[in-house]
Amino acid sequence: MRPSFSIIVFTVLSGAGYGLLFVLGLSLAWTAGTASGDARVALGIPLVVGTLLVSAGLLASVGHLGRPLRAWRAFSQWRSSWLSREGVAAVATYLPLAVVAGLLFGPADTRVPLRVGAALLAAGCVATVYCTAHIYSSLKPVRAWRNGYVLPGYLLLGLHAGLLWWFALAGVPVEGNHADAMLPFWLFDAILVAPACIILKLAYWKWLDLPARGPDAGDATGLGGLGTVRSFEQPHTEENYLTHEMGFALARKHARRLRTIAVWAMVLAPFAIPALAWLIGWPASWVALALGMLGIFVERWLFFAEARHAVIAYYGG
């Protein structure tokens, strides 16, 4: 598949935004009753940044549509379309987000509603990313997506990106912000989330490289039962929409290099924080964030570039 910049931006930014809001929701649901007023104000930073990331990603997805003014019609097919379900879940998540934003700066006696709103916010983030992953994993003609790796990959990479943003924002020098409070989150990412992302992607790429009996010209024409079918002449004399969008080919040597970049960037991201903290202080978390987002961006580009649609078999691809 030809990687579309708008879709890559959408999945990367929205995934990071929902991951950040998920971490914020869990944190508030656990500590809203004990957090001081200054700490609550400091938590407004990831709230704003997460909202901006999610909103920017959703706007990028609308820009990919042929007629963006008709984007509202996507919500009408929620009974059968994962794309519609994603839109409904994304809009619905703004409701607990607004509740959390209103209660976060309210009086201290709102801790119970704040915890409930934060838990609903975390659930909405998971539901939205879940629907996004199913948009691709439900496509039967694309072998690279129709498997059990896509859903956990989207969830894990979103959480990894969210934790990296959490690290970076936890070091911002504002009253009520304490960089040392991110230690449990750093351990969780470095010991569990980041390694799980790497193991999952390596397993996915190993599976993707296995020789598989895919659709060929015989399947596409319905003549496979008569013997080997080969194209005597191309169906079209020049490139059309299907061959342009669905027939993108990535050389194996380039794929290997990009996979290496993605893996090392994601591996080094959480460990760059303690390694550089003694040299440059809290900005080390921003270096980790840049590395991690680079790795996720490359991984997401590969996710589309290495996918092959079955329709290309008709053109002898």
C-alpha positions in Angstrom: 0.0 0.0 0.0 1.2 3.5 -0.7 1.8 5.2 2.6 -0.3 8.3 3.0 1.3 11.1 5.1 -2.1 12.2 6.5 -2.9 8.7 7.7 0.5 8.2 9.3 0.2 11.5 11.1 -3.3 10.6 12.2 -2.3 7.2 13.7 0.9 8.4 15.2 -0.4 11.6 16.8 -3.8 10.3 17.9 -2.2 7.1 19.2 0.3 9.1 21.3 -2.5 11.5 22.4 -4.8 8.7 23.5 -1.9 7.0 25.2 -1.1 10.1 27.2 -4.7 10.7 28.1 -5.0 7.0 29.2 -2.0 7.4 31.5 -3.5 10.6 32.8 -6.8 9.0 33.4 -5.3 6.1 35.3 -3.2 8.5 37.4 -6.2 10.6 38.3 -8.4 7.7 39.0 -5.8 6.4 41.5 -4.6 9.7 43.1 -7.3 12.3 42.6 -8.3 12.1 46.2 -4.8 12.8 47.5 -3.4 15.1 44.9 -2.8 18.7 46.1 -4.1 21.7 44.3 -0.7 22.5 42.7 -0.4 18.9 41.6 -3.8 19.1 39.9 -2.9 22.2 38.1 0.4 20.5 36.9 -1.7 17.6 35.6 -3.5 20.1 33.3 -0.3 20.1 31.1 -0.7 16.5 29.9 -4.4 17.1 29.6 -4.0 20.0 27.2 -1.2 18.3 25.3 -3.1 15.0 25.0 -6.1 16.9 23.7 -4.1 18.7 21.1 -2.4 15.5 19.9 -5.7 13.7 19.6 -7.4 16.6 17.8 -4.5 17.2 15.4 -4.6 13.5 14.5 -8.3 13.4 13.9 -8.1 16.5 11.7 -5.3 14.9 9.7 -7.6 11.8 9.2 -10.3 14.1 7.8 -7.9 15.7 5.4 -7.3 12.2 3.9 -10.9 11.9 2.8 -11.8 12.7 -0.8 -14.5 15.1 0.3 -13.8 16.2 3.9 -17.1 18.1 4.2 -18.9 14.8 4.1 -16.9 13.3 7.0 -20.0 13.4 9.2 -21.6 10.6 7.1 -19.0 8.2 8.5 -20.8 8.2 11.9 -23.9 6.7 10.4 -22.5 3.2 9.8 -21.5 2.3 13.3 -23.4 -1.0 13.3 -21.1 -2.5 10.6 -18.1 -0.2 10.1 -15.1 0.0 12.4 -14.3 3.4 10.9 -17.7 4.7 12.1 -17.2 3.1 15.5 -13.8 4.8 15.7 -15.4 8.1 15.0 -18.2 7.6 17.5 -15.7 6.5 20.2 -13.4 9.4 19.4 -16.2 12.0 19.8 -17.6 10.2 22.9 -14.2 10.3 24.6 -14.3 14.1 24.5 -17.2 14.0 27.0 -15.2 12.5 29.9 -12.3 14.6 28.8 -14.4 17.8 29.2 -15.6 16.5 32.6 -12.1 15.9 33.8 -10.9 19.3 32.5 -13.8 21.0 34.4 -13.2 19.0 37.7 -9.4 19.0 37.6 -9.3 22.7 38.6 -12.4 22.6 40.8 -12.7 22.3 44.5 -11.1 19.4 46.4 -14.4 17.8 47.2 -14.9 16.8 43.6 -12.4 13.9 43.9 -15.1 11.2 43.5 -16.6 12.6 40.3 -13.1 13.3 39.1 -12.1 9.7 39.6 -15.1 8.4 37.8 -14.5 10.8 34.9 -10.8 9.9 34.7 -11.7 6.2 34.6 -14.2 6.8 31.8 -11.6 8.9 29.9 -9.1 6.0 30.1 -11.7 3.6 28.9 -12.6 5.9 26.0 -9.0 6.1 24.9 -8.7 2.3 24.9 -12.0 1.9 23.0 -10.9 4.5 20.3 -7.5 2.9 19.6 -9.2 -0.5 19.6 -11.5 0.6 16.9 -8.7 2.2 14.9 -6.7 -1.1 14.9 -9.8 -3.0 13.8 -10.2 -0.8 10.8 -7.1 -2.5 9.4 -7.3 -5.9 11.0 -10.8 -6.4 9.6 -9.6 -6.0 5.9 -9.4 -9.6 4.5 -7.7 -8.7 1.2 -4.6 -7.4 3.1 -2.6 -10.3 4.6 -0.2 -7.9 6.4 -3.1 -6.5 8.5 -5.4 -9.5 8.8 -3.6 -11.1 11.7 -3.4 -11.1 15.5 -0.5 -8.7 15.7 -2.2 -5.5 14.6 -4.5 -4.9 17.6 -2.0 -5.4 20.4 0.6 -3.5 18.3 -1.6 -0.4 18.1 -2.5 -0.6 21.9 1.1 -1.1 23.0 2.7 1.5 20.7 0.0 4.0 21.8 0.8 3.3 25.5 4.5 3.5 24.8 4.2 6.9 23.1 1.9 8.2 25.8 4.4 7.3 28.5 7.2 9.0 26.6 5.1 12.2 26.5 4.3 11.7 30.2 8.0 11.6 31.0 8.7 14.8 29.0 5.9 16.8 30.5 6.6 15.6 34.0 9.9 17.4 33.9 8.5 20.8 32.9 9.5 23.2 35.7 6.1 24.3 37.0 4.7 24.5 40.5 3.3 21.2 41.5 5.2 19.2 38.9 7.6 16.6 40.3 9.9 14.8 37.9 10.7 12.1 40.5 7.1 11.0 40.5 7.6 9.6 37.0 9.9 6.8 38.3 7.1 4.1 38.5 5.9 5.1 35.0 9.5 4.9 33.6 10.0 1.5 35.2 6.8 0.3 33.7 7.7 1.5 30.2 11.4 0.4 30.3 10.7 -3.1 31.8 7.4 -4.0 30.3 5.9 -1.8 27.6 8.9 -1.0 25.4 10.3 -4.6 25.4 6.8 -5.9 24.6 6.6 -3.5 21.6 9.9 -4.7 20.3 9.0 -8.4 20.8 5.7 -7.9 19.1 7.1 -6.1 16.1 9.9 -8.6 15.6 7.4 -11.4 15.7 5.2 -9.6 13.3 8.0 -8.9 10.8 9.2 -12.5 11.0 5.6 -13.7 10.3 5.3 -11.2 7.4 8.5 -12.5 5.8 7.3 -16.1 5.7 6.4 -17.4 2.3 2.6 -17.5 2.0 0.3 -18.6 -0.7 -1.4 -15.4 -1.6 -3.9 -14.6 -4.4 -2.4 -14.7 -7.9 -3.7 -14.0 -11.4 -5.6 -17.3 -11.4 -7.5 -16.4 -8.2 -8.2 -12.9 -9.5 -9.6 -14.1 -12.8 -11.3 -17.2 -11.6 -9.3 -19.4 -13.9 -7.0 -20.9 -11.4 -8.6 -24.3 -11.7 -7.5 -24.6 -15.3 -3.8 -24.4 -14.6 -1.2 -21.7 -14.3 -2.5 -18.3 -15.3 -0.1 -15.6 -16.5 -0.7 -12.2 -18.0 -0.2 -12.0 -21.7 -0.7 -8.3 -21.6 -1.2 -5.8 -18.8 -4.9 -4.9 -18.1 -4.0 -1.2 -18.5 -1.5 0.6 -20.6 -0.6 3.0 -17.9 -0.9 3.4 -14.1 -4.4 3.7 -12.6 -5.7 4.4 -9.1 -5.5 0.8 -7.9 -1.9 0.2 -9.1 -0.8 3.6 -7.7 -2.4 3.2 -4.3 -2.4 -0.6 -3.8 0.7 -1.6 -5.8 3.4 0.3 -3.8 6.5 -1.9 -3.5 9.2 -1.6 -0.9 12.6 -3.2 -1.6 13.5 -5.8 1.0 16.9 -4.1 1.8 15.2 -0.8 2.5 12.6 -2.6 4.7 15.3 -4.2 6.8 17.1 -0.8 7.3 13.9 0.9 8.3 13.0 -1.9 10.7 16.4 -1.6 12.4 15.9 2.2 12.8 12.4 1.7 14.2 13.5 -1.0 16.7 16.6 0.9 18.0 14.8 4.2 18.3 12.0 2.6 20.3 14.5 0.6 22.4 16.7 3.5 23.2 13.9 5.9 24.0 13.1 5.0 27.6 16.8 4.3 28.4 17.9 7.7 27.1 16.3 9.3 30.1 18.6 8.0 32.9 21.6 7.9 30.6 21.4 11.6 29.7 19.7 13.0 32.8 23.0 13.6 34.6 24.3 15.5 31.6 21.4 17.7 30.6 18.8 17.2 33.3 15.1 17.0 32.6 15.5 17.8 28.9 16.8 14.2 28.6 13.1 13.1 28.5 12.6 15.2 25.4 15.5 13.4 23.7 13.8 10.1 24.6 10.5 11.5 23.3 12.1 12.4 20.0 13.7 9.0 19.6 10.5 7.2 20.5 8.3 9.2 18.1 10.8 8.7 15.3 10.7 4.9 15.9 6.9 4.9 15.9 6.7 7.1 12.8 9.0 4.7 10.9 7.2 1.7 12.2 3.8 3.1 11.1 5.2 4.0 7.6 6.4 0.4 7.3 3.0 -0.8 8.4 1.5 0.7 5.3 4.4 0.3 2.9 4.8 -3.5 3.5 1.1 -4.2 3.1 0.0 -5.7 -0.2 -3.7 -5.7 -1.4 -5.0 -8.8 -3.1 -6.3 -6.7 -6.0 -2.8 -6.4 -7.3 -2.9 -10.0 -8.3 -5.2 -9.1 -11.1 -2.4 -6.9 -12.6 0.2 -9.7 -12.2 1.8 -8.2 -9.1 
